[in-house]
Amino acid sequence: MTERQIFLHSQEFTDWLHWLRSWAGKASDQVTTWREGAAQGLLSLAVPEAAGGAGAGYEAACLALEAFAEESGLSGLPFAMAAQMWACQEPLLEFGSQAQHVRYLDPLVAGAAVGAFAATEYDSGSDLLSLRTRAEQDNDGQWRLNGSKTFITNGPTADVFLILARTAEGSALGGLTAFLVPQGTQGLHIGKAIDKTGLRGAQLGSLLLDNCMIDETDRLGGTGGGFAVLMHAMRYERAFILAPMLGLMARALRLAIQHIKSRRQFGQPLSSYDTIRQKAVRMHLNLTSARELLYATARAADGNSLDHGRASLTKLHVSTEFNRFTQELPDLYGGYALMPETGATALMADAVASRYYSGTSDMQMKVIAEGLGL
């Protein structure tokens, strides 16, 4: 067993997970919960000790996110925290300078700041060649950013944005550059939260860059290295962004089983009918299958062998199983599925959303197919 695997089976980690579940079950407002979770190390689990983190690894981080979501019943908040972990902290770890670690990474990990990754634009989505936000460098070495971004997780409340901008024409491979833009920077205008039906608690927003001046020291990676920053962020986000959804599935299955065992029809509990039992079994299979692949992927990442094909395969499979799970769930409640307290329809909205963020399911198919040489 590796040192990380030994830690995952240690009493120390078991006790920490027990604390996490107890704390998550009493989660209060979003800001307080975010800060308390960060103070107890939730955001630092996958960050190496040399960079000021816990160094526990990706499997430990996913276990924590799953436990948090299961006990709290929250979908948006753990999703938002995961988005920061994978799309902001990971690129900073890989491409950031020591000064950028001190200024940005340390506060993010400690919960003193919130990060947001801003790549998507109104007309570009997954089509990076049509990305219109531009950055031009002046004679003093400063960068002038102009453009707009949307569907930014944590956008309305972020303290720092990781923004992709075009710095050259032609291929995205060499034409994009990444920048770290703090809240309050002149020319950065943050829009209102975007209304949505799923992922309650996660705030999505837009921003406008109007002659936004960025110092050379806030460029992340080299000029023209934005595509590498994006791909690094996507590799980890696609692999692990759905870890909290495993907890939501586990919670939903547990509550649904309690319901079908207590609810009686025609003098018998619902759980005595084969059609109902089979639905519960299929949901258990959906959850188990999704969980097995995600944690196998986490162990691969802990062994430094996570590639883009594996990340996309994980995202595609877990989101598919999540959607299948939520298609079965309402039938265990019947008409009661429409009641907010069952959470069935809210979970269906979360499942639908999982097919699109971090790249659509079709985009994951494309990445996987290319990995197969197709």
VENPE-V76395 format. One line per field, one symbol per residue. ss: DSSP state (H for helix, E for strand, - for the rest). psi: psi as a letter, one per 20 degrees, with the letter a starting at -180 (. if undefined). A space follows every 10 residues. Layout:
ss=???
psi=???
This chain:
ss=--HHHHHH-- HHHHHHHHHH HHHH-----H HHHHHHHHH- -HHH----HH H------HHH HHHHHHHHHH HH---HHHHH HHHHHHHHHH HHHHH--HHH HHHHHHHHHH ----EEEE-- -------HHH ---EEEE--- --EEEEEEEE EEE-HHH--E EEEEEE---- -HHHHEEEEE EE-----EEE ---------- ---EEEEEEE EEEE-HHHEE -----HHHHH HHHHHHHHHH --HHHHHHHH HHHHHHHHHH HH-EE--EEH HH-HHHHHHH HHHHHHHHHH HHHHHHHHHH HH-----HHH HHHHHHHHHH HHHHHHHHHH HHHHHHHH-H HH-HHHHHHH HHHH------ HHHHHHHHHH H---
psi=qrhhhgghjq hghghghggg ggghikpcrg ggggggghhj jgiigipqhh jjahkhrhgg ghhghggghg hhjpggghgh ghggghiggg hhggiqrghh gghggghghi jiqpqppngp rhjhcinhhj pipqpppahj iqpoppaqqr lopjghjqhp poppqpiqrb qhhjjqqqqo oqqippioop rrqpqrirlp hppqrrqpon loppqhijpo arpjjhhhgg hgghghghhi hjghhhhhgg gggghhghgh hhpppkjqqh iiphhgghgh ghghgggggg gggghhhghg hhjkkorhgh ghgggggghg hggggihhgh iiichihiph hhjghhhggh gghiihqkpr hhhggggggh hjk.
